[in-house]
Amino acid sequence: MVDAAAPAVVARPTRVGYARCSTAQQELDSQLDALREAGCEPIFAEKISTRIKVRPEFARAMDYARTIKQAVPHQRLIFTVHEMKRLGRGAAELLAIAEDLRHHDIELELLSGPLQGIYNPSGHGAALFAFFAGMAESEREYIREKSLEGQASARERGRHGGRPKVLDDDMIAYARTLRARGVAVPDIAAKLVIPTGKNKGAHPSVASVYRVLAEETVQEGEAVQAPLSR
């Protein structure tokens, strides 16, 4: 009689938990309880604003997950958070995190929310990671469109982008007159006074005067040469 083969032992996945809330008034207990119930060990937690780009405990959690995966490549490793907004806020940030998880073959688990579940970046969960990429691209396009709309609106109101001029038209004319008389540029800068802005009352830099005079020279050259090109 041949004994039936014993079923293969399936290694229990390692779950690395991460919990975060934004302010001291918010509590972490419900997240921590949910992560413990899910079997997370260890759990990293912090109270930190979403405006802070560097999250120390999140970085530690990711470093720990990568280290375990590199040491035991065949071990199934799951990075677990209570909900997606604990992972990151912006689409670009979510995409960067998702790409990091995919690169190290680490699964992502969301314990609650509309996307609740476990996502394997190399398997059926790849759709979520593609979704993050689409969100990031949409966010970049939205920012670009709003920027272009703002620039167009400013042009319609007579405002143009870029840094404000240090030298106004009267100052430029005076600088050109002094230069025509043979006055050195450093001396010209010392004779000019900025009329407005945060540097009001100060002298413009020598570099600014050189730049303005050079721009005027180029414009004059173009004006003289233009009829010859016809």
C-alpha positions, 0 to 999 in steps of 0.5 A: 500500500502506498501512502498518499503524499503529504500536502505541501506546506505553504509558508505563511506570508510576511506582512509588514504593516504601516499606519499613519495619521496626520495630526496629534488629534487623530488616533492610530489605535483603529489602524493598529488594531486592524493591522494586528488582526491581519497578522502584520509583524512588525508594524510601523506607525507615525503621526505626520502631516501629509505635507511632509515629504519625508516620512521616517517610519514609512521609509523604515517600513519599506526598507524592512520589507525590501531587506526581507525580500532580498534575504528570502526571495521566495518568501511571500511578502505583503506591505499592508496599510489600513486604506490607500490614503495612508499609503500616499496622497498624490498620484505621483507619490502613489505611482512611485511607491507602487513602482518600488513595490513592483520592482521588489516583488512585494504585494500591496494589501489594503484592509478597507476602502473601495480597493480593499484586497491584496494586489500582486504587482506581477499578477492580477494586481498589476491593474492597480499599479497601472491605475496608479500610473494613469492617475499620475499621468492625469495629475501631471496633465491637469497641472500642465493645463492649469498652468497654461490657462493661468499664463493665458489669463495673465497675458489677457490681463497684460501680465507676463510670466517671469521675474519682475524687471529690476530696471524700468524703461527710464533707468534703461534709457539713462544707463544707455545715455551714460554708456554712450558717454563712456561711463563704465558699467560699474559706475552706471550701476552705482548711479541707478536706484531701484524704484520698487519691489523688495530691493527698492532703494538699492542699486542694481547689480553690475550683471543686471546692467550689463545684461540690459545693455547687451539686450538693447545692443542686440535689439538695435543690431536686429533692427539695422540688419532686418532691411538687409534680409529682404 
